[in-house]
Amino acid sequence: MHPSGSTPDLPTTKLSDMYSTRNATFGILSDILSQLDDYDIFAYYMGNFKVGKLYNSPLRHDDKIPSFAVFKGRQGNLMFKDHGSGLAGNALTFVKAYNNIHTDAELEKELLKIIRHTAPVSTRDVKREYKSNASADIGIVRQDFTQIDKNYWQQFGISIPTLNKFNVFSIKYFLCNRIVSGIYKETNPMYAYKVNDKFKIYRPLNSKYTKWRTNLTTSDVQGFAQLPSGKRKLLIITKSLKDVMVLYEMGIDAVSPSSETTFIPDEMLDELKKKYDNILILYDRDKTGMMKAREYSKKYNLRAFFVNKKFAAKDISDAVKVNGFDTIKQWLTKELKEYV
């Protein structure tokens, strides 16, 4: 049940419209704002400025006398006051006023524009307090898989029993530090991966800035708990749980690090090397994926390979979606025949 006591209305959407990124929403404001602080937002429009100093108002082009200031509010956030017009508020109020924005969708697009143009390191008068994702308390409210969910996962050849095996849930909403941070919509479905006692939230149609929310640590290796017992021939280390599940559907053991920027912890990798005769790396066929795969291949003496470029896909999941499950399984079986 929704925290307010009622179930949120779900808009009706044609299934054919579900998977186009043109129709994808940009995610929730709280996630977007986690990529910025108040100074970033004001500085995008004002340039470098000093908190508490008067400036000509960026909201009124006819302002001849400095009458606009950004100041630190009682809760530590930055606020503004335009003395000429009387308008005041926080950074989001400023963005709306500056751009004449009236909807959340317009606001999200503008904030994403700021993220793309904001330097990752800048000098600020207000310091940002960083909080590790791993320290976040994430809770979920599960629901039965909808037809939207079934169609989404079937694109990759992933069945409901496989989702259940790997503790992947469709969720009504999730909470971060006891605050509702995302609600399921037919136009923006949402899933939770449970790994040990932690969660990774996956919203496939969100922008790259808000697609994921996780409190997994490097020791939370995806797919590790589902590996069969006993001595085995082949294990593939891939970059996502989705790819792990696709490989499982093809009869191949696989695991994935907790994120694309980490690898399997050394002690766990040593354990896997004792269990498996062969361990291969299958990362994305893109600049980052190939760089990381080669880095780990050299460091751990593991062979790296990639989805054949003829399939026009960067990973095994997309290869199945574009080319069909049987075609990719046939290619992969041939590719791996010397290891099994």
C-alpha positions as CSV (number, residue, x, y, z in Angstrom):
1,M,0.0,0.0,0.0
2,H,1.1,3.5,-0.7
3,P,2.4,5.4,2.4
4,S,-0.6,7.7,2.2
5,G,-2.9,4.7,2.6
6,S,-4.0,4.4,-1.0
7,T,-2.6,2.7,-4.0
8,P,-1.1,5.2,-6.5
9,D,-2.9,5.4,-9.9
10,L,-1.1,3.7,-12.7
11,P,-1.4,5.3,-16.2
12,T,-2.4,3.1,-19.0
13,T,0.3,2.7,-21.7
14,K,0.5,0.6,-24.8
15,L,3.0,-2.2,-24.5
16,S,4.6,-1.1,-27.8
17,D,5.4,2.2,-26.3
18,M,7.1,0.8,-23.2
19,Y,10.7,0.3,-24.3
20,S,11.4,3.5,-26.2
21,T,13.8,5.9,-24.4
22,R,11.9,8.7,-26.1
23,N,9.0,7.9,-23.8
24,A,11.1,7.3,-20.7
25,T,10.7,9.7,-17.8
26,F,13.7,11.3,-16.4
27,G,13.3,9.9,-12.9
28,I,12.5,11.4,-9.5
29,L,13.9,14.8,-8.5
30,S,15.5,13.5,-5.3
31,D,17.8,11.3,-7.3
32,I,18.7,14.0,-9.7
33,L,19.4,16.4,-6.9
34,S,21.8,13.9,-5.3
35,Q,24.1,14.6,-8.2
36,L,24.2,18.4,-7.4
37,D,24.3,20.8,-4.6
38,D,22.7,24.2,-4.3
39,Y,25.8,26.1,-5.3
40,D,26.1,24.1,-8.5
41,I,22.5,25.1,-9.5
42,F,22.9,28.9,-8.8
43,A,26.4,29.0,-10.3
44,Y,25.1,27.4,-13.6
45,Y,23.2,30.6,-14.2
46,M,25.3,33.2,-12.2
47,G,28.8,32.0,-12.7
48,N,31.1,31.9,-9.6
49,F,29.6,34.0,-6.9
50,K,29.9,34.7,-3.2
51,V,27.2,33.7,-0.8
52,G,25.7,36.8,0.9
53,K,26.9,39.3,-1.7
54,L,24.4,41.5,-3.6
55,Y,24.2,41.1,-7.4
56,N,22.1,42.4,-10.2
57,S,19.1,40.1,-10.3
58,P,19.4,37.3,-12.9
59,L,15.6,37.1,-12.8
60,R,15.1,40.7,-14.0
61,H,17.2,42.0,-17.0
62,D,16.3,45.6,-16.2
63,D,17.9,45.5,-12.7
64,K,20.3,48.4,-12.5
65,I,21.0,48.3,-8.8
66,P,22.3,45.1,-7.2
67,S,19.3,43.7,-5.3
68,F,19.7,39.9,-5.5
69,A,21.5,37.7,-3.0
70,V,22.0,34.0,-2.3
71,F,22.4,33.3,1.4
72,K,22.7,30.3,3.7
73,G,19.4,29.2,5.1
74,R,18.6,28.0,8.6
75,Q,18.9,24.3,7.5
76,G,22.2,24.9,5.8
77,N,20.9,25.0,2.3
78,L,21.2,28.0,0.0
79,M,18.3,30.3,-0.5
80,F,17.8,33.4,-2.6
81,K,16.0,36.7,-2.2
82,D,15.2,39.2,-5.1
83,H,14.5,42.4,-3.2
84,G,13.3,44.2,-6.3
85,S,10.5,41.7,-7.0
86,G,10.1,40.2,-3.6
87,L,10.5,36.7,-4.9
88,A,12.4,34.3,-2.6
89,G,13.0,30.6,-2.1
90,N,15.3,27.7,-2.6
91,A,17.4,26.6,-5.6
92,L,14.5,24.8,-7.3
93,T,12.3,27.9,-6.9
94,F,15.0,29.9,-8.6
95,V,15.3,27.4,-11.5
96,K,11.6,27.5,-12.1
97,A,11.5,31.3,-12.0
98,Y,14.5,31.7,-14.3
99,N,13.2,29.3,-16.9
100,N,9.5,29.9,-16.5
101,I,9.0,26.2,-15.6
102,H,5.6,24.8,-14.5
103,T,6.0,21.0,-14.5
104,D,8.2,18.5,-12.8
105,A,9.2,17.0,-16.2
106,E,10.5,20.4,-17.4
107,L,12.4,20.9,-14.1
108,E,14.0,17.4,-14.3
109,K,15.2,18.1,-17.9
110,E,16.7,21.4,-16.8
111,L,18.5,19.9,-13.8
112,L,19.9,17.1,-16.0
113,K,21.2,19.8,-18.3
114,I,23.0,21.4,-15.3
115,I,24.5,18.0,-14.3
116,R,25.9,17.6,-17.8
117,H,27.6,21.0,-17.8
118,T,28.8,21.1,-14.1
119,A,32.4,20.4,-13.6
120,P,33.0,17.5,-11.2
121,V,35.4,19.6,-9.0
122,S,34.8,23.3,-8.3
123,T,35.6,25.8,-5.6
124,R,32.6,26.5,-3.4
125,D,31.8,28.7,-0.5
126,V,29.4,26.1,0.8
127,K,30.9,22.6,1.4
128,R,29.1,19.5,0.3
129,E,28.6,16.7,2.8
130,Y,29.1,13.4,1.1
131,K,27.3,10.2,2.1
132,S,28.3,6.8,0.9
133,N,25.5,4.9,-0.9
134,A,26.6,1.8,1.1
135,S,25.5,3.5,4.3
136,A,22.0,4.1,3.0
137,D,19.2,2.1,4.4
138,I,17.1,0.9,1.5
139,G,13.7,-0.8,2.0
140,I,11.3,-2.2,-0.6
141,V,7.6,-3.1,-0.9
142,R,7.2,-6.0,-3.3
143,Q,4.4,-6.7,-5.8
144,D,3.6,-9.5,-8.2
145,F,5.2,-9.2,-11.6
146,T,2.9,-7.3,-14.0
147,Q,2.5,-8.0,-17.6
148,I,4.7,-5.0,-18.3
149,D,7.5,-6.7,-16.2
150,K,7.1,-10.0,-17.9
151,N,7.4,-8.4,-21.3
152,Y,10.4,-6.4,-20.3
153,W,12.4,-9.3,-19.0
154,Q,11.3,-11.7,-21.8
155,Q,13.1,-9.4,-24.3
156,F,16.3,-10.8,-22.8
157,G,15.1,-14.4,-22.5
158,I,14.8,-14.1,-18.7
159,S,11.9,-16.0,-17.2
160,I,10.0,-15.4,-14.0
161,P,11.5,-18.5,-12.3
162,T,15.0,-17.1,-13.0
163,L,14.0,-13.7,-11.6
164,N,12.8,-15.5,-8.4
165,K,16.0,-17.6,-8.2
166,F,18.2,-14.5,-8.3
167,N,16.0,-12.5,-5.9
168,V,14.8,-9.9,-8.4
169,F,11.5,-8.3,-7.4
170,S,9.0,-6.0,-9.0
171,I,8.4,-3.3,-6.4
172,K,5.6,-0.8,-5.7
173,Y,8.0,1.6,-4.2
174,F,11.3,1.8,-2.3
175,L,12.5,3.8,0.6
176,C,15.9,5.3,1.2
177,N,16.6,6.1,4.8
178,R,12.9,5.7,5.5
179,I,11.9,8.2,2.8
180,V,9.9,7.1,-0.2
181,S,12.2,7.7,-3.1
182,G,10.5,6.1,-6.1
183,I,7.1,4.7,-7.0
184,Y,6.3,2.1,-9.7
185,K,4.6,3.3,-12.8
186,E,3.6,1.4,-16.0
187,T,5.6,4.0,-17.9
188,N,8.5,3.6,-15.6
189,P,8.8,0.1,-14.0
190,M,11.1,-0.5,-11.1
191,Y,12.9,-3.6,-9.8
192,A,14.9,-4.5,-6.7
193,Y,17.9,-6.9,-6.8
194,K,18.5,-8.4,-3.3
195,V,22.1,-9.4,-2.7
196,N,22.7,-10.8,0.8
197,D,20.9,-8.3,3.0
198,K,21.2,-5.3,0.7
199,F,19.5,-4.0,-2.4
200,K,20.2,-2.5,-5.8
201,I,17.2,-0.6,-7.3
202,Y,16.9,-0.7,-11.1
203,R,14.7,1.6,-13.2
204,P,15.5,0.6,-16.8
205,L,13.8,3.6,-18.4
206,N,15.3,6.3,-16.3
207,S,18.2,8.4,-17.4
208,K,21.7,7.2,-16.7
209,Y,21.9,9.6,-13.7
210,T,18.9,8.0,-11.9
211,K,18.7,4.4,-13.2
212,W,20.4,2.9,-10.2
213,R,20.2,3.3,-6.4
214,T,22.2,0.8,-4.3
215,N,23.8,0.1,-1.0
216,L,25.7,-2.9,-2.1
217,T,29.4,-3.1,-1.0
218,T,32.2,-4.7,-3.0
219,S,31.7,-8.0,-1.0
220,D,28.1,-8.3,-2.3
221,V,28.8,-10.2,-5.5
222,Q,25.7,-10.7,-7.7
223,G,24.9,-14.3,-8.5
224,F,27.5,-15.7,-6.1
225,A,24.8,-17.2,-3.8
226,Q,23.1,-18.9,-6.7
227,L,26.2,-20.8,-8.0
228,P,25.8,-24.6,-7.9
229,S,28.0,-26.6,-5.5
230,G,30.9,-28.8,-6.4
231,K,33.7,-28.6,-8.9
232,R,32.7,-26.9,-12.2
233,K,34.2,-26.3,-15.6
234,L,33.4,-22.7,-16.5
235,L,32.5,-19.4,-14.8
236,I,32.0,-16.0,-16.5
237,I,32.5,-12.8,-14.7
238,T,30.2,-10.2,-16.3
239,K,29.2,-6.6,-15.5
240,S,25.5,-6.9,-14.4
241,L,23.0,-9.2,-12.8
242,K,20.9,-9.0,-15.9
243,D,23.8,-10.5,-17.9
244,V,24.3,-13.1,-15.2
245,M,20.6,-14.2,-15.6
246,V,20.9,-14.3,-19.4
247,L,23.9,-16.6,-19.1
248,Y,22.1,-18.7,-16.5
249,E,19.2,-19.2,-19.0
250,M,21.9,-20.5,-21.4
251,G,23.2,-23.0,-18.8
252,I,26.4,-21.0,-18.0
253,D,27.5,-20.1,-14.4
254,A,28.2,-16.4,-14.0
255,V,28.7,-13.7,-11.4
256,S,28.9,-9.9,-11.4
257,P,30.6,-7.4,-9.2
258,S,28.4,-5.0,-7.2
259,S,29.1,-2.2,-9.7
260,E,30.9,-1.7,-13.0
261,T,33.7,0.2,-11.3
262,T,34.7,-2.7,-9.0
263,F,35.8,-6.3,-9.4
264,I,35.4,-9.5,-7.5
265,P,37.2,-9.2,-4.1
266,D,40.5,-11.1,-4.1
267,E,39.6,-13.6,-1.4
268,M,36.4,-14.5,-3.3
269,L,38.2,-14.7,-6.6
270,D,40.7,-17.1,-5.0
271,E,37.8,-19.3,-3.9
272,L,36.2,-19.3,-7.3
273,K,39.5,-20.2,-9.0
274,K,39.6,-23.4,-6.8
275,K,36.1,-24.2,-7.8
276,Y,36.2,-23.5,-11.6
277,D,38.7,-24.8,-14.1
278,N,38.2,-21.8,-16.3
279,I,37.1,-18.2,-15.5
280,L,36.5,-15.7,-18.3
281,I,35.6,-12.0,-18.3
282,L,32.7,-10.8,-20.5
283,Y,32.2,-7.0,-20.2
284,D,30.6,-4.4,-22.4
285,R,31.8,-3.8,-25.9
286,D,32.3,-0.1,-25.4
287,K,35.3,2.0,-24.4
288,T,34.9,1.7,-20.6
289,G,33.9,-2.0,-20.7
290,M,36.8,-3.0,-22.9
291,M,39.3,-0.9,-20.9
292,K,38.2,-2.5,-17.6
293,A,38.1,-6.0,-19.0
294,R,41.6,-5.7,-20.3
295,E,42.8,-4.2,-17.0
296,Y,41.3,-7.1,-15.0
297,S,42.4,-9.7,-17.5
298,K,46.1,-8.5,-17.2
299,K,45.9,-8.2,-13.4
300,Y,44.2,-11.5,-12.6
301,N,45.5,-13.6,-15.6
302,L,41.9,-14.2,-16.9
303,R,40.9,-14.2,-20.6
304,A,38.5,-11.4,-21.6
305,F,36.2,-11.7,-24.6
306,F,33.3,-9.6,-25.9
307,V,30.0,-10.0,-27.8
308,N,30.9,-10.3,-31.5
309,K,30.4,-6.9,-33.1
310,K,28.3,-8.4,-35.9
311,F,25.4,-8.6,-33.3
312,A,25.4,-4.8,-33.0
313,A,25.1,-4.9,-29.2
314,K,27.4,-4.0,-26.4
315,D,26.4,-6.8,-24.0
316,I,24.9,-10.3,-23.9
317,S,21.5,-9.0,-22.8
318,D,21.2,-6.5,-25.6
319,A,22.5,-9.1,-28.1
320,V,19.6,-11.4,-27.1
321,K,17.1,-8.5,-27.4
322,V,18.4,-7.5,-30.9
323,N,19.2,-10.9,-32.4
324,G,17.1,-13.5,-30.5
325,F,18.0,-15.9,-27.7
326,D,18.7,-19.0,-29.8
327,T,21.1,-17.1,-32.2
328,I,23.2,-15.7,-29.3
329,K,23.2,-19.0,-27.4
330,Q,24.4,-20.8,-30.6
331,W,27.2,-18.3,-31.0
332,L,28.2,-18.4,-27.3
333,T,28.2,-22.2,-27.2
334,K,30.6,-22.2,-30.1
335,E,32.8,-19.5,-28.6
336,L,33.1,-21.4,-25.3
337,K,33.4,-25.0,-26.6
338,E,37.1,-25.3,-25.6
339,Y,36.2,-24.4,-21.9
340,V,33.4,-26.8,-21.3
